Amino acid sequence: MPAAHLKANLRSAALAKRDALSDAARVAAAAAIAAHGLPFEVGPGTVVSGYAPVRNEIDPAPLMKRLASEGARLALPTVTARGQSLIFRAWTPGERLMLGPLGILEPSPAAAEVVPDIMLVPLAAFDRTGHRIGYGGGYYDHTFAHLHKIKAVIGVGLGFAVQEIRSVPALPHDVALDYVLTEKKVFDFRSR
């Protein structure tokens, strides 16, 4: 079976598990991740990009608020075009967001463009090697590939424990994450 078809099947199965979670379980999972925080030091002024959750993704807002209270500068991604790197704009909790071209909330185009040091990444599924399955657009893979030419960026996937799968059929252009955080466990892939 071709990798793209296999990924689509794995994505569907993982999303069904995610969608089956109750609202209370989603809120509790986001709070648990925020309570644990990131598994490494985040210095004042570090730029952390998050995301506006869609399709029952785990909400990064509790973790982002904690990081902001510890001195991190926050950002959210904006989509420019398919096959292109995401652009990140400064954002603080409570600032008004606007609907972007993919129906995802984004900061205003007037917000300052920043380059993240840490990217919090949504996912449909992940495995224990740090590979993830997204929604098939390749936005985060393009972005990591682009940013890694500029500087070291730490990729942190956020998800529910039920989204773990045995193996992601990774392709050469797929960029593995450094960490995945779930409500039950922190996965550290830096030693791979």
C-alpha positions in Angstrom: 0.0 0.0 0.0 1.4 3.4 -0.9 2.6 5.6 2.1 0.1 8.3 1.3 -2.8 5.9 1.4 -1.6 4.2 4.5 -1.1 7.6 6.2 -4.7 8.5 5.3 -6.0 5.3 6.9 -3.9 5.8 10.0 -5.0 9.5 10.2 -8.7 8.5 10.0 -8.4 5.9 12.7 -6.4 8.2 15.1 -8.9 11.1 14.5 -11.8 8.8 15.2 -10.2 8.0 18.6 -9.6 11.7 19.2 -13.1 12.7 18.3 -14.5 10.1 20.7 -13.0 11.9 23.7 -15.5 13.8 25.8 -15.2 17.6 26.2 -14.3 17.0 29.9 -11.4 14.7 28.9 -10.1 17.3 26.4 -10.1 20.1 28.9 -8.4 17.8 31.5 -5.8 16.8 29.0 -4.9 20.3 28.1 -4.7 21.3 31.8 -2.5 18.3 32.5 0.0 19.2 29.8 0.0 22.8 31.0 0.6 21.6 34.6 3.7 19.7 33.5 4.9 22.4 31.2 7.7 21.9 28.7 10.4 19.3 29.6 13.2 21.9 29.2 14.1 25.4 30.3 12.3 28.2 28.4 14.2 31.4 29.0 12.7 34.9 29.1 12.0 36.3 25.6 12.0 32.8 24.0 9.5 32.9 21.1 7.0 30.0 21.4 4.5 29.5 18.5 1.3 27.7 19.3 -1.8 27.2 17.1 -5.5 27.9 17.2 -7.1 24.4 17.7 -9.5 23.0 15.1 -11.2 19.7 14.6 -11.0 18.6 18.3 -7.2 19.2 18.5 -5.8 19.5 22.0 -6.0 23.2 23.1 -2.5 24.6 23.6 -3.8 27.8 25.3 -3.3 26.6 28.9 0.3 25.7 28.2 0.9 28.9 26.2 -0.5 31.1 29.0 1.8 29.3 31.5 4.8 29.9 29.2 3.8 33.6 28.8 3.7 34.0 32.5 7.2 32.6 32.7 8.5 35.2 30.2 8.0 33.6 26.8 6.8 35.6 23.8 3.9 34.0 22.0 3.1 33.7 18.3 0.6 31.9 16.1 1.1 30.7 12.5 -0.5 32.2 9.4 -0.9 30.3 6.2 0.4 32.0 3.0 0.0 29.3 0.3 0.0 25.6 0.0 3.5 24.2 -0.2 4.9 27.3 1.5 6.3 27.8 5.0 4.0 29.2 7.6 4.6 32.7 8.8 4.5 33.4 12.5 3.0 36.6 14.0 3.3 37.9 17.6 0.2 37.2 19.7 -0.8 37.6 23.3 -3.8 35.8 25.0 -6.9 37.8 24.6 -5.9 39.5 21.4 -8.5 39.3 18.7 -7.9 36.8 15.9 -9.2 36.7 12.4 -10.3 33.8 10.1 -7.5 32.8 7.8 -7.8 31.3 4.3 -8.1 27.7 5.7 -10.8 28.7 8.2 -8.3 28.8 11.1 -8.0 31.7 13.5 -4.8 33.8 12.9 -3.3 37.0 14.2 -3.9 40.2 12.3 -1.6 40.9 9.3 -0.5 44.0 11.2 1.0 41.9 14.0 4.8 41.7 14.0 6.3 38.8 12.2 8.6 36.7 14.4 10.7 33.5 14.1 9.9 30.9 16.7 12.5 29.2 18.9 9.9 26.5 19.9 7.0 25.3 17.8 4.0 23.7 19.4 2.5 21.5 16.7 -0.9 19.9 16.4 -1.1 16.3 15.1 -3.5 13.6 14.0 -1.2 10.8 15.1 2.4 10.2 16.3 4.7 7.3 16.9 7.6 6.7 19.3 10.2 7.9 16.8 8.9 11.4 16.8 7.1 11.2 13.4 3.7 12.7 13.1 0.8 12.6 10.8 -0.9 15.9 10.2 -3.8 16.7 7.8 -1.7 16.1 4.6 -1.0 19.7 3.7 2.7 19.5 4.6 2.7 23.0 6.2 4.7 22.0 9.3 7.2 19.9 7.3 7.8 22.8 4.9 8.1 25.2 7.9 10.6 23.0 9.9 12.7 22.5 6.7 12.8 26.2 6.1 13.4 27.3 9.7 16.1 24.7 10.3 18.2 26.5 7.6 17.9 29.7 9.7 18.3 28.3 13.3 17.6 25.4 15.6 13.9 25.2 16.3 12.5 22.8 18.8 9.4 20.9 17.6 6.9 19.9 20.3 3.9 17.9 19.2 0.8 18.2 21.4 -1.8 15.5 21.4 -3.9 13.1 23.4 -2.5 9.7 24.4 -5.1 7.9 22.2 -3.4 9.4 19.1 -0.2 7.3 19.5 0.1 4.7 16.8 2.7 1.9 16.3 4.5 3.4 13.3 4.1 6.4 11.0 5.2 5.6 7.4 7.6 8.5 7.3 8.7 9.8 3.9 12.1 11.6 3.2 10.5 15.1 3.5 8.8 14.3 6.8 10.5 16.1 9.7 10.5 14.3 13.1 9.5 16.2 16.2 11.9 16.7 19.2 9.1 16.0 21.8 5.5 14.9 22.0 3.5 15.9 25.1 0.3 14.1 26.0 -1.8 14.2 29.2 -0.1 10.9 30.2 3.5 11.1 29.0 6.3 13.2 27.7 8.1 11.6 24.8 11.7 12.9 24.2 13.1 12.0 20.7 16.3 14.1 20.8 18.5 11.0 21.2 17.3 9.3 18.0 
